[in-house]
Structure formats: structure tokens, C-alpha cells
């Protein structure tokens, strides 16, 4: 049970900042990963790309962005370097002629096979830092946050589309309001003009 004093302490400054705490945890996870895989092993991102391609060959860059969460520009550079190293092969996509699809090269298969037990050891070390009763909940929360990250681009596009639509509707409503206001103004000005004309016709006595 967490004491109330600890809660108050955690709520102040960096100790209460989710972004800061997650950054520290990420650093810890990457350090453990590097220790287990060694200096000549695959980087975490390289492993993610190879693992994704191993489950479905012929993925395009867009597919890999969705599968790994790596941003498009970083992924393009990563795939290019992995192809140069002989870990991946690139070919024309059978689905989209404009896109390039990737598949595991023999060297990539060998590297992935060698990396899997090391990555598993790193994952076990990370989870071992938590009590057994909290591990499943921790993984559930991470999966939930990862799901939000995956959905973020689509949400942003939907919000931008909704904002544009709302702006168009507001502009249209404003235009209709101005149009409706013109006859009312003209009607209000008619008696005033008639009165002025009548007054102009009255001749003062000599």
C-alpha cells in the first residue's frame, strides 16, 4: 500500500511528471536491452522491424510504420541502412506498384534468430523489477498507451477534417445570415426614404 506522504511527494515536480518518469523508464529499458544484446547485436528498432517483417513478408513502409510505431522518416532511413547491411531485401510491392516492399534476407533471418532469446532475457529482467502481482497490469497499461499512440495519427486527421468542416459550415451560415439581412435592411430603409422624399416636395409659404 502506498502511503499518503509518498503520494504527495510524487505529485510534486519531476516525480509527478508522467513524461519524465516514462523517459527514465525508457532509458532503463534500453540500457538493459543493450546489455543483453551486446554491442554487436541488433538495436531495438532493428529488432522491431525484423520481427514485424518475419510475421508478414512484403510489408511496405506504411505497413511497417503501423506495425512498429517508428516514424516514417526514421523508418525510411532505417530500412535503407538495413538493406545495405544485407538484413532486408527490397522489391516492388505486389499491392502498390509505387511502393517498395521488404522481406527478410538470409542474414536478417539469422540475426533475428540470434536476437530473440537475448531480447526475451531483457524483457524478463525488466519485468523482474516489478512484483509478480503487478506485471500483467503493467503490460496492460503499456499496451493501452501503445494503442493510443497507434491511433493518434488517425485521430489527428479526423479532428483536422472536423475542424475544416466546422469552419466551412460557419462561413456558409455567416453568408446566409448576410444574405437574409439585406431584404430586412432594404425594407427598413424604404419608409425612411419615402419620408425624406415627401419632405422634399413640401413647398414653404412665401
N, C-alpha and C positions, 0 to 999 in steps of 0.2 A: 504493500500500500504506500502510495506517495504522500509524504507529509505536506501539510498546507504551506509550511515555510519554504519547502523546495519548489512548490508551485509558484509562489510569489517571486522567488529568486529567478526561476526560469522565465517568468513573464517580462523581466527587465532586460533591456539591452540586447546584445547578440545572443544571449542564452534563450531569448524568446523569439528569435527570428528563424522561421522555417527555412528560408533560402540559405541563411548562413549555416544552419545545422545540416541541411542536406548537402551543401558544398563540402563540409568537413567529412561527412559520411562517405561521399563520393571519393574524396581523396584517400580515405582509409581503404575503401573497397579496391580502388585502382592500385594502391600500394601492395595489398595482399595479392591481387591478381598478378602483378609484376613479379613478386617474389616466387609465386608458384609456377608461372610460365617461363621465367628466366629471361635473360637479356636477348636471347636469340629466338624467343617464342613469338607467337602471333600477338599483336596488340588486341585490346578488347574489341575495337571496331573491326579489325580484320577478321577476327573470330566470328563476330556477329554476321558479317557479310557472307563468309564461307558457310556458316551454319544455315543461313537463310537460303542460299543457293542450293545447298545439299538436299533440302526438303523439296525444292521445286526448281528444276533446271530451266533455263530460258527466261529468267526474270529480267525485266527491263529496269532501267534506272528508277523510273517512277515506282515500280513494284518494290524495289529494294528500299526506297525511301519509306514506304509504308511498312515494310517488314522489319526494318531496323531502327527507324526513328532518326537516322542520321540525316542532316540537312542536305539538300540537293547538291549544292556546290562542293561541300566536303566529300560527299559520296562520289561525285564525278571524278574528283582528283584521286580518291582512294582506289576506286576501281581501275583507273588508268595505271596507277603505280603497281597494283596487284597483278594486272595483266602483264606489265613489263617484267615483273618478277617471276612470271610463269605460274602464278597461283590460279588465275582465271583465264578463260578463253572468251573472246567476244565474237559475236556473229550477228547477222541481220535477224531481227525478230520476225517470226512467222506470223505474228498477230498484227504488228505495226511495222510497215516497211521503212518508216522514217526513224525507227528506234533501233538501238543495239541491245541484244540480249546477251546475258552472260551464263556460263556454265563452269563447273569445276574442271580445272586442268588436273592431270595426274599428280602434279606437285602439290596442288591445293588440297586434293583428297588426302594425301599423305600428311600434310601439315595439320589438317583438321583432325585426323585420326589421332595424331600425336598430342594435339592440344586438348582434346575433350577431357581426358582424366585429370589434367592439370587444372582446367577451368572448374571441374567438379570439386576438386580439392579446395580451390579458392572459395567457391560458394559455401562449402561446408565450414570452412574457417570463419567466414563472415557470419553465418547463422549461429555458429557456436558461441558467438559473443552475446547472444540473447538467451534468456531462459527458454527451455523447451516449450513451455505453455504459450509463449508469445511469438514463436517463429511463424506459424501459419497465418496469424493475424498480420504480422509484419509483411509477409509476402502478398497477402490480400490487398493491403494498403498500397504497396508498391505497384501492383497490377492495376489498381484503380487509378492511381496517378498517371501511370503509363498510358492507360486508356484515354484519360483526359488529354494527354499530350498528343496522342494519335488523332483525336477528334478536333483538336484546336484549329488546324487549317480550314477544315470544312465549316466549322462554326464561324470562323472569321469571315469566310467567303459569304456565308448565309447572312451574317449581320451586315456586311457591306452592301449586299444586294437589297436587304430590307431597308437600309438607310437611304439608298438611292431611290427606291420605290416610294418611300415616305416623302422624300424631297420633291419627287415628280408630282405626287398627289397634292402636296401643299401648294406647289406652283400652279397646278391646274385649278385648285379651289380658289386661289387668290385671283386668277384670271377670270373665273366665272363670277366672283364677287364684284370685280371691277365692271364687268360687262352688265351685271344686273343693276349696278348702281347708276349707270348712265341714264336709263329712262326715268328713274326716280328723280335725278337731278334736273333733267330736262323738264319734267312735269312741275317741279317746284319753281323753276325759273320762269315758266310761262305766265302765271298771273302777275309776277313782278314786272315782266317786260310789257305786258298789256297795260298795267297801271302807269308805267312811265310814258308809254305812247299816248294814252288818254290825257295825261297831264300836259304833254307837249302840244296837244291840239287845242287846249283851252286858251282863249284869247282874253287877255286882261282888258277891262273897260278903259276908255281914254279919260 
